[in-house]
Amino acid sequence: MSSKYQRGNTGPKKLKWRWKDETDNRSLPQSWADNGRTESPAEDEVQLYAIQCRAGLLLEWLVNTRTGKLLRGPLSEKPGIRVLYVTADGEYAVLKESEAREIDDSWKPPKQFTSVIAKDIEEADPVPDSSQDYYRRSVEDLYDSS
């Protein structure tokens, strides 16, 4: 008679995508800023501007949703892009990952890439003082803000 008890592998499970870096951060290409969509902010939201990106892989893992432990994988992979969005004053930031398109040995953003997103400020992370000027200048350079 065999036991159906599986040690260490119990609990709710779910397939989740996890990020794996493949490159360093680089400035967002001007064409991405120019051609990306712009979300209009609701009354309680702020706009955040894409200023940096990096290529990577999105890896699919079976994850224990209670503990966050990776149980099995990676089961599949797809090209991904991680984008840093910041407020015009450089004080808040959000990282977003999305699927990328592979074209001529380079990775491009999704066709519906959004270069300016709208978020509640509570969903953004504060930026260290030492990075705020650089982020503010990056927004000005890419989006001609003042």
N, C-alpha and C positions, 0 to 999 in steps of 0.2 A: 504494500500500500504506500503510495507516495503522497507527500504533503504538498498542498497547493500554496503554502506560505512562501513568499518570495521576500527575502530579507533585503532591506535598503532600496527596494524598487516599488514601494507601495505609495498610494496617494494619487491624487488627480494628475493626469498627464495631458500635455497639449503640445502641438507643434509650434515652434516659435523661430523667428528669424533673428540671428545674432550677427553683429558687425565684425569684420576682420579687416584691418588696415592693409592696404597694398601700396600706398604712396604717402608722401608728406602733404601737409596743407599747402595750398597755392591760392593766389588771388583768383577770385571769380573772373572768368573771361568777360570782357565788356559786352560781347554779343549775348551772353546769358542774361546779364543785367538788362540790356536793351530789349530783348525779345521775350523775356519771361512775363508771366501774368502778374497782376497786382491785385491783391485782395483789399477790399474796402473795409476799414475797421468799423465795428459796431461802436456804440457810444462808450462802452467800458473797455475798449481794446486799443492797443497801440500798434503801429506798423513797425516791422522788423525787416531789415534789408539784407539780402544775401551778399556776403563779402568774401568768403573763402569756401573752398571745396577740397575734397580729397576723394580719390577712387579707392574702392575696396570691394570686398565680397560680402554678400548677404548669405549666411550659411543657415540652413534649416536644421534644427535640433529638436529632439523629443525632450521636453522639460517637465520636471515635477513642478506643478504650479504652486504648491504649498511652500516648497523649500527653495525653488529657483535652480535646483541642481540639474545639470545636464545629464540626461540618462542615456541617450544614444545619438550618434551623429558625428559629423554632419551627414545628413541624408541627401541633401542637394545644395546647390549653390547657384547664385546668379550675380551678374555684375551690379555693383551698387555705387551710390554717390552719397557722401555725407556733406551737408552744407551748414555753414555757420551763418546765422541771421542775427543782426544786432540792431538796436534802436539807433535813431539818427544821432542821439547824444552819446552813443557808445557805452551807456551805463548798464544795459541788459542784453542778454544773448539767449538764443535757442539753437540747439543742434537738431537737424532733421536728416533722417536717412530715407533714401528711396531707391527704387530700382533704376538702373541706368541702361542705356542702349549702347551696344558695342558696334561701332561703325569704323571701318578701315583701321583696325587695330588701336582705336582709341575709344574712350568711354564718353558718351554724351548724356546730358540730363534727359529725363523723360520728356516726351513731347509736350506735356502739360506742365512743364516746369514753372514754378512760381518764384519770382525773384523778390517780391515784397509780400510778406505774410502779415496777417493780423492776428494778434493773440492778446489775451488778458495778461496784464503785467505780472500777475501771480504765477503764470505758467513759465515765465522767463527767469533765468538765473542772473544774479548780480555779477557784473564784470569787475575784476580787480582794478583799482585805480591806475595801476601801471600800464594797463592795456587800453584804457578808455580813449586816450588821444589818438592812438593808432587806429582803433575801430572807427572813431568819428571821422578821421581823415579818409579812411577807406570808403565809407558811405558817400562822402562828398565827392571823391574822385570818380566813383562808379555811377552815381546818380545825380550829380550836379546839384546837391542840396546845399543849403547854407543856413 
